[in-house]
Amino acid sequence: MTSKKRQLVLNVFLQRFGHHLAAWRHSSSKDNGRPNLDWWVRGAQLAEAAKFHTFFLADFIGRSGEITADTGRTGISYQFEPFTLLSAIATATKNIGLVATVNTNYDHPYHVARKFTSLDHLSNGRAGWNIVSSYSPHTALNFGLDEQRAHEDRYARAAEFVELSKRLWDSWDDDAFDHPDRAAGQFYDPAKSHPLQFNGEHFASDGLLDFPRPIQGYPVLVQAGNSDTGREFAARIAEMSYCSAQSLDVAQAFYKDVKSRMAKYGRAEDQLKITPGLSVVVAETDQEAQDKFGELQSLVDVSNVHFGGFDLSGYDVDGPLPDLPYQSGENGRGRFQQQLDLARRENLSIRQLVLRFRVARGHLQAVGSVKTVADTIEQWFVERGADGFNVVPPYLPQGFEDFTRLVVPELQRRGIFRTEYEGETFRENLGLDRPERKS
């Protein structure tokens, strides 16, 4: 691949009202909680008009236990099932990458490989897979599962899930269906099919994928997580990593650590784009931005705080975080430790911890003028804390509209973010090679 100047990667991760805890209560929020396809399509089109690389869609499945335990005072980010929604968005966009989250604990590789192949063809080569292996007890019960899976076991299962998916994508040559011989009555050459016999520790599959190979070879593979096991998984498999850090030194340490692990898997560092989450409140001046952020913060309800599996409503919210053992299972342990360390390091009360950490879900917060926000983004990019960012707008649609209207042009003026799409597929726009079929 021709060497190019390093360019900032920008992804957007939308939730129905925004990522801030009080987003649904903001004065700019007019929608109810019902599904609304037009809302999602407009968000994707706005990101594409701003030349974003990725429209990132999470999937919080099986949350009935959490919802049942709720008091109804939390804005639940209902959304469509990812493949259904992204298929609709694919018809309304042309360039932006479409990343769907799929949990490897609740599906089978054949089913997932087939859906991603379909999405990649529907979108003309713009599919991406956010591979997660979280295992919430609430979610497991929705699927009739009552066993616990250790953190390392879940990642081992995820790695095998991806390996089988790749084998299925490779079960046809790229041009297997391009040259039907009508005169001879030969629809395809059997030599271009490659039935597999896969028998792993977690999955088995014999046969062929019932759809042509994806346009991109494989969808772009994304990984989300900060744990040591997650870092190893990213270094071995992922082409984009979605992580969290609230300070540049922490981000730089993560960046250096993950990139340094790649060589042993025969991978170059530029084959993985590291994109921490970024929450932005921007305005014409620093004071105006702080006022906007203050309005959001004033709407946060701290009467219904849960931490590590415990209900803290009986504790003084202006008192210290109590010493409580983590009891929410393996999923979420890393975020629990991040919050605990921050609270102890800075002697934060429960209220202060919520207003500091949870309003941005542990991600970097940039609140200020265009220059202030752009300076932060540029510093993290230039000083190797990130290859780009997964923008998590605190409130919508205004918060993201402000970012695209104010911040993006400044990043373009500084020459660190593109002004046009440079390729036809998601991979090409990320500067990633297309994987050839493995024999």
C-alpha positions as CSV (number, residue, x, y, z in Angstrom):
1,M,0.0,0.0,0.0
2,T,1.3,3.5,-0.8
3,S,2.5,5.4,2.2
4,K,0.2,8.3,3.1
5,K,0.2,11.1,5.6
6,R,-1.4,10.0,8.8
7,Q,-5.0,11.2,9.0
8,L,-7.4,11.5,11.9
9,V,-10.1,8.9,12.1
10,L,-13.6,10.1,13.2
11,N,-16.4,7.7,14.1
12,V,-19.7,8.6,15.6
13,F,-21.6,6.5,18.2
14,L,-25.2,7.7,18.6
15,Q,-27.6,6.8,21.3
16,R,-31.3,7.8,21.1
17,F,-31.0,10.9,23.2
18,G,-27.3,11.2,23.7
19,H,-24.7,9.7,26.0
20,H,-25.1,12.1,28.9
21,L,-27.2,10.7,31.7
22,A,-29.6,13.6,31.5
23,A,-29.7,13.9,27.7
24,W,-33.3,12.9,27.5
25,R,-34.2,15.8,29.8
26,H,-32.3,18.5,27.9
27,S,-34.4,21.4,26.6
28,S,-33.4,20.6,23.0
29,S,-34.8,17.0,23.3
30,K,-38.3,16.8,21.7
31,D,-38.6,13.1,20.8
32,N,-40.4,10.4,22.8
33,G,-38.9,7.0,23.3
34,R,-40.5,5.2,20.4
35,P,-38.4,3.9,17.5
36,N,-37.8,6.4,14.8
37,L,-36.0,5.4,11.6
38,D,-35.8,8.9,10.2
39,W,-33.9,10.1,13.3
40,W,-31.2,7.4,12.8
41,V,-31.0,8.1,9.0
42,R,-30.5,11.8,9.6
43,G,-27.7,11.1,12.1
44,A,-25.9,8.9,9.6
45,Q,-26.3,11.4,6.8
46,L,-25.0,14.2,9.0
47,A,-21.9,12.2,9.8
48,E,-21.4,11.3,6.2
49,A,-21.7,15.0,5.1
50,A,-19.0,15.7,7.6
51,K,-16.8,13.0,6.0
52,F,-16.8,10.7,9.1
53,H,-15.3,7.3,8.7
54,T,-17.8,5.3,10.7
55,F,-21.4,5.2,11.9
56,F,-21.0,3.0,15.0
57,L,-24.0,1.1,16.3
58,A,-24.0,-0.5,19.7
59,D,-26.4,-3.3,20.8
60,F,-27.6,-3.6,24.3
61,I,-29.5,-6.8,24.2
62,G,-31.5,-8.5,26.9
63,R,-31.6,-5.7,29.4
64,S,-35.0,-6.6,30.8
65,G,-33.6,-7.4,34.3
66,E,-32.0,-4.0,34.5
67,I,-35.2,-2.3,33.2
68,T,-37.4,-4.2,35.7
69,A,-35.1,-3.0,38.6
70,D,-35.2,0.6,37.4
71,T,-37.5,3.2,38.8
72,G,-38.5,4.5,35.4
73,R,-36.3,7.7,35.9
74,T,-33.6,6.7,33.4
75,G,-33.8,7.5,29.7
76,I,-33.5,4.1,28.1
77,S,-31.8,4.2,24.7
78,Y,-34.0,1.9,22.7
79,Q,-32.8,1.2,19.2
80,F,-33.5,-1.0,16.3
81,E,-31.7,-4.4,15.9
82,P,-28.3,-3.4,14.2
83,F,-28.5,-5.3,10.9
84,T,-32.0,-4.2,10.3
85,L,-31.2,-0.5,11.0
86,L,-27.9,-0.5,9.1
87,S,-29.4,-2.1,6.1
88,A,-31.9,0.8,5.9
89,I,-29.2,3.3,6.5
90,A,-27.1,1.7,3.7
91,T,-29.7,2.7,1.2
92,A,-29.7,6.3,2.4
93,T,-25.9,6.8,2.4
94,K,-23.0,6.1,0.1
95,N,-19.6,6.4,1.8
96,I,-19.7,6.1,5.5
97,G,-18.7,2.8,7.2
98,L,-21.5,0.9,9.0
99,V,-20.4,-0.9,12.1
100,A,-22.8,-3.3,13.9
101,T,-22.1,-4.7,17.3
102,V,-22.6,-8.5,17.7
103,N,-22.1,-10.4,21.0
104,T,-20.3,-13.7,20.4
105,N,-22.0,-15.3,23.5
106,Y,-25.5,-15.3,22.0
107,D,-25.2,-16.3,18.3
108,H,-23.5,-18.7,15.9
109,P,-20.7,-17.8,13.4
110,Y,-22.6,-19.1,10.4
111,H,-25.6,-16.9,11.1
112,V,-23.4,-13.8,11.8
113,A,-21.1,-14.4,8.8
114,R,-24.1,-14.6,6.6
115,K,-25.6,-11.3,7.9
116,F,-22.4,-9.4,7.6
117,T,-21.9,-10.7,4.0
118,S,-25.4,-9.5,3.2
119,L,-24.7,-6.1,4.8
120,D,-21.4,-5.7,3.0
121,H,-23.0,-6.3,-0.4
122,L,-26.1,-4.1,0.4
123,S,-23.8,-1.2,1.3
124,N,-21.2,-1.8,-1.5
125,G,-18.4,-2.7,0.9
126,R,-19.1,-0.7,4.0
127,A,-19.7,-3.2,6.7
128,G,-17.8,-3.5,10.0
129,W,-18.2,-5.8,13.0
130,N,-17.8,-4.6,16.6
131,I,-16.9,-7.8,18.3
132,V,-18.0,-8.0,22.0
133,S,-18.1,-10.8,24.4
134,S,-19.7,-9.2,27.5
135,Y,-21.7,-11.5,29.6
136,S,-24.3,-9.8,31.8
137,P,-26.5,-12.1,34.1
138,H,-29.5,-10.1,33.0
139,T,-28.8,-10.7,29.3
140,A,-27.9,-14.4,29.8
141,L,-31.3,-15.1,31.5
142,N,-33.1,-13.7,28.4
143,F,-31.4,-16.5,26.5
144,G,-32.1,-19.2,29.1
145,L,-28.5,-19.3,30.2
146,D,-27.6,-19.5,33.8
147,E,-23.9,-20.4,33.7
148,Q,-21.1,-17.9,34.2
149,R,-18.3,-17.6,31.7
150,A,-14.9,-16.3,32.9
151,H,-13.4,-13.3,31.1
152,E,-10.6,-15.2,29.4
153,D,-13.0,-18.0,28.3
154,R,-15.3,-15.4,26.7
155,Y,-12.4,-14.0,24.7
156,A,-11.2,-17.4,23.6
157,R,-14.8,-18.2,22.4
158,A,-14.8,-14.8,20.6
159,A,-11.5,-15.5,18.9
160,E,-12.8,-18.9,17.6
161,F,-16.1,-17.2,16.6
162,V,-14.1,-14.8,14.4
163,E,-11.9,-17.5,13.0
164,L,-14.8,-19.6,11.9
165,S,-16.5,-16.5,10.4
166,K,-13.4,-15.8,8.3
167,R,-13.3,-19.4,7.1
168,L,-17.0,-19.1,6.0
169,W,-16.2,-15.8,4.2
170,D,-13.4,-17.6,2.5
171,S,-15.6,-20.6,1.4
172,W,-16.0,-18.9,-2.1
173,D,-13.4,-17.3,-4.4
174,D,-14.1,-13.6,-5.0
175,D,-15.2,-14.2,-8.6
176,A,-17.0,-17.4,-8.1
177,F,-20.3,-16.1,-9.5
178,D,-19.0,-13.5,-12.0
179,H,-18.8,-15.7,-15.1
180,P,-21.9,-18.0,-15.6
181,D,-21.5,-20.0,-18.8
182,R,-25.0,-20.0,-20.2
183,A,-24.2,-21.8,-23.4
184,A,-22.6,-24.7,-21.4
185,G,-25.2,-24.6,-18.6
186,Q,-22.4,-24.1,-16.0
187,F,-23.5,-21.5,-13.4
188,Y,-20.2,-21.5,-11.5
189,D,-17.0,-23.5,-11.5
190,P,-17.0,-25.9,-8.5
191,A,-13.2,-25.3,-8.2
192,K,-14.1,-21.9,-6.9
193,S,-16.0,-23.3,-3.9
194,H,-14.1,-24.4,-0.8
195,P,-16.3,-26.3,1.7
196,L,-15.0,-26.3,5.2
197,Q,-14.9,-28.8,8.0
198,F,-14.4,-26.8,11.2
199,N,-14.5,-28.5,14.6
200,G,-13.3,-26.2,17.4
201,E,-13.6,-26.1,21.1
202,H,-16.8,-23.9,20.9
203,F,-18.1,-24.2,17.4
204,A,-18.5,-26.6,14.5
205,S,-19.5,-26.1,10.9
206,D,-19.3,-28.1,7.7
207,G,-20.2,-26.7,4.3
208,L,-20.3,-23.4,2.5
209,L,-21.6,-19.9,3.2
210,D,-24.8,-19.4,1.1
211,F,-23.7,-16.0,-0.3
212,P,-20.8,-14.7,-2.3
213,R,-17.7,-13.5,-0.5
214,P,-17.9,-10.0,1.0
215,I,-16.9,-7.1,-1.2
216,Q,-14.2,-6.2,1.4
217,G,-13.1,-9.8,1.9
218,Y,-14.0,-9.5,5.5
219,P,-15.9,-6.7,7.2
220,V,-13.7,-4.3,9.2
221,L,-13.1,-5.9,12.6
222,V,-13.6,-3.7,15.6
223,Q,-13.0,-4.5,19.3
224,A,-14.2,-2.6,22.3
225,G,-12.5,-2.9,25.7
226,N,-9.6,-1.9,28.0
227,S,-8.7,-5.1,29.9
228,D,-5.4,-6.9,29.3
229,T,-7.2,-9.8,27.6
230,G,-9.0,-7.3,25.4
231,R,-5.8,-5.6,24.5
232,E,-4.3,-8.9,23.4
233,F,-7.4,-9.6,21.3
234,A,-7.2,-6.2,19.7
235,A,-3.5,-6.7,18.8
236,R,-4.1,-10.1,17.3
237,I,-7.5,-9.6,15.5
238,A,-8.9,-6.1,15.5
239,E,-8.5,-3.4,12.9
240,M,-10.1,-0.7,15.0
241,S,-10.2,-0.5,18.8
242,Y,-12.8,1.5,20.8
243,C,-11.5,2.2,24.3
244,S,-11.8,4.8,27.1
245,A,-9.3,7.2,28.7
246,Q,-9.8,10.5,30.5
247,S,-6.2,11.7,30.3
248,L,-3.5,11.8,27.7
249,D,-0.9,9.9,29.7
250,V,-3.4,7.0,30.2
251,A,-4.3,7.0,26.5
252,Q,-0.6,7.1,25.5
253,A,0.1,4.1,27.7
254,F,-2.8,2.1,26.2
255,Y,-1.8,3.1,22.7
256,K,1.8,2.1,23.1
257,D,1.0,-1.2,24.9
258,V,-1.5,-2.4,22.3
259,K,0.6,-1.4,19.3
260,S,3.7,-3.1,20.8
261,R,1.8,-6.4,21.0
262,M,1.0,-6.6,17.2
263,A,4.4,-7.6,15.9
264,K,4.3,-11.1,17.4
265,Y,1.2,-11.7,15.3
266,G,2.9,-10.5,12.1
267,R,1.0,-7.2,12.0
268,A,2.1,-3.6,11.4
269,E,1.0,-0.9,13.8
270,D,-0.9,1.0,11.2
271,Q,-3.2,-2.1,10.7
272,L,-5.0,-1.1,13.9
273,K,-6.8,2.2,14.4
274,I,-7.1,3.1,18.1
275,T,-10.1,5.4,18.7
276,P,-11.0,6.4,22.3
277,G,-14.4,7.8,23.1
278,L,-14.8,11.5,23.0
279,S,-17.6,13.6,24.5
280,V,-17.8,17.2,23.3
281,V,-19.7,20.2,24.3
282,V,-18.6,23.0,22.0
283,A,-19.6,26.6,21.4
284,E,-18.2,29.9,20.1
285,T,-16.5,30.6,23.5
286,D,-15.3,28.6,26.4
287,Q,-17.8,30.2,28.8
288,E,-20.7,29.5,26.5
289,A,-19.7,25.8,26.3
290,Q,-19.3,25.6,30.1
291,D,-22.8,27.1,30.4
292,K,-24.2,24.5,28.0
293,F,-22.5,21.7,30.0
294,G,-23.6,23.1,33.3
295,E,-27.2,22.9,32.1
296,L,-26.8,19.3,31.3
297,Q,-25.1,18.6,34.7
298,S,-27.9,20.3,36.6
299,L,-30.4,17.8,35.2
300,V,-28.5,14.6,36.4
301,D,-30.5,12.6,38.9
302,V,-28.2,11.1,41.5
303,S,-30.9,9.5,43.6
304,N,-30.7,6.2,41.7
305,V,-27.0,5.3,41.6
306,H,-25.8,1.7,41.3
307,F,-22.2,0.8,41.6
308,G,-20.6,-2.7,41.2
309,G,-24.0,-4.4,41.7
310,F,-25.0,-2.3,44.7
311,D,-27.9,0.2,45.1
312,L,-26.3,3.3,46.6
313,S,-29.7,5.1,47.2
314,G,-29.3,4.6,50.9
315,Y,-26.0,6.4,51.1
316,D,-25.3,10.2,51.3
317,V,-24.6,11.2,47.7
318,D,-22.3,14.0,49.0
319,G,-20.4,11.5,51.1
320,P,-17.5,9.2,50.0
321,L,-18.0,6.1,47.9
322,P,-18.4,3.2,50.3
323,D,-16.0,0.2,50.4
324,L,-18.1,-2.4,48.6
325,P,-16.9,-5.6,46.8
326,Y,-17.7,-5.9,43.2
327,Q,-20.5,-8.3,42.6
328,S,-21.8,-7.7,39.0
329,G,-20.1,-10.7,37.4
330,E,-17.2,-10.4,35.0
331,N,-18.8,-7.9,32.7
332,G,-18.1,-4.3,33.7
333,R,-15.2,-5.1,36.1
334,G,-12.8,-2.8,34.2
335,R,-15.2,0.2,34.4
336,F,-15.8,-0.5,38.1
337,Q,-12.1,-0.3,38.8
338,Q,-11.7,2.9,36.7
339,Q,-14.4,4.6,38.8
340,L,-13.1,3.2,42.1
341,D,-9.5,4.4,41.4
342,L,-10.7,7.8,40.3
343,A,-12.9,8.3,43.4
344,R,-10.1,7.2,45.8
345,R,-7.4,9.2,43.9
346,E,-9.3,12.5,44.0
347,N,-11.4,11.9,47.1
348,L,-14.7,12.2,45.2
349,S,-18.1,12.0,46.7
350,I,-20.8,9.8,45.0
351,R,-22.3,12.9,43.4
352,Q,-18.9,14.1,42.2
353,L,-18.0,10.7,40.7
354,V,-21.3,10.5,38.8
355,L,-20.8,14.1,37.4
356,R,-17.2,13.4,36.6
357,F,-17.2,9.9,35.2
358,R,-20.6,8.6,34.3
359,V,-21.9,11.6,32.3
360,A,-19.3,10.7,29.7
361,R,-19.2,7.0,30.4
362,G,-15.6,7.2,31.4
363,H,-14.5,8.9,28.1
364,L,-12.5,12.0,27.5
365,Q,-14.6,15.2,27.9
366,A,-13.8,18.2,25.9
367,V,-15.8,21.3,26.9
368,G,-14.9,24.6,25.3
369,S,-14.5,26.8,22.3
370,V,-13.7,25.4,18.8
371,K,-10.0,26.1,19.5
372,T,-10.1,24.4,22.9
373,V,-11.7,21.3,21.6
374,A,-9.6,21.1,18.4
375,D,-6.4,21.6,20.4
376,T,-7.3,18.6,22.6
377,I,-8.1,16.4,19.6
378,E,-4.9,17.5,17.8
379,Q,-2.7,16.9,20.8
380,W,-4.0,13.4,21.4
381,F,-3.6,12.6,17.8
382,V,-0.1,14.1,17.3
383,E,1.2,12.8,20.6
384,R,0.0,9.2,19.9
385,G,-2.8,8.9,22.4
386,A,-5.1,8.1,19.6
387,D,-5.4,7.5,15.8
388,G,-8.8,9.1,16.0
389,F,-11.9,9.2,18.2
390,N,-15.3,7.6,18.6
391,V,-17.4,10.7,19.1
392,V,-20.1,10.1,21.7
393,P,-22.3,13.2,21.6
394,P,-23.6,14.0,25.1
395,Y,-27.0,15.2,23.8
396,L,-28.7,14.9,20.4
397,P,-29.2,16.1,17.8
398,Q,-27.8,19.5,18.7
399,G,-24.6,18.2,20.3
400,F,-23.5,16.4,17.2
401,E,-24.7,19.2,14.9
402,D,-22.5,21.6,16.8
403,F,-19.5,19.2,16.4
404,T,-19.9,18.8,12.7
405,R,-20.6,22.6,12.1
406,L,-17.8,24.0,14.4
407,V,-15.1,21.4,15.1
408,V,-14.8,19.4,11.8
409,P,-14.0,22.5,9.6
410,E,-11.3,23.5,12.1
411,L,-9.7,20.0,12.0
412,Q,-9.8,20.2,8.2
413,R,-8.2,23.6,8.3
414,R,-5.4,22.2,10.4
415,G,-4.8,19.5,7.8
416,I,-5.3,16.5,10.1
417,F,-8.8,15.5,8.9
418,R,-9.8,14.9,5.3
419,T,-12.2,17.0,3.2
420,E,-13.4,14.2,0.9
421,Y,-13.7,10.4,1.0
422,E,-10.7,8.7,-0.6
423,G,-11.9,5.2,-1.4
424,E,-15.0,3.2,-2.4
425,T,-15.1,0.8,0.6
426,F,-14.9,1.2,4.3
427,R,-11.5,-0.4,4.3
428,E,-10.1,1.9,1.7
429,N,-11.3,5.0,3.6
430,L,-9.6,3.7,6.7
431,G,-6.4,3.0,4.8
432,L,-6.6,-0.8,5.5
433,D,-5.7,-3.5,3.0
434,R,-8.3,-5.9,1.7
435,P,-7.6,-9.4,3.0
436,E,-7.1,-12.1,0.4
437,R,-8.9,-15.4,0.7
438,K,-7.0,-17.9,2.7
439,S,-6.6,-21.4,1.3
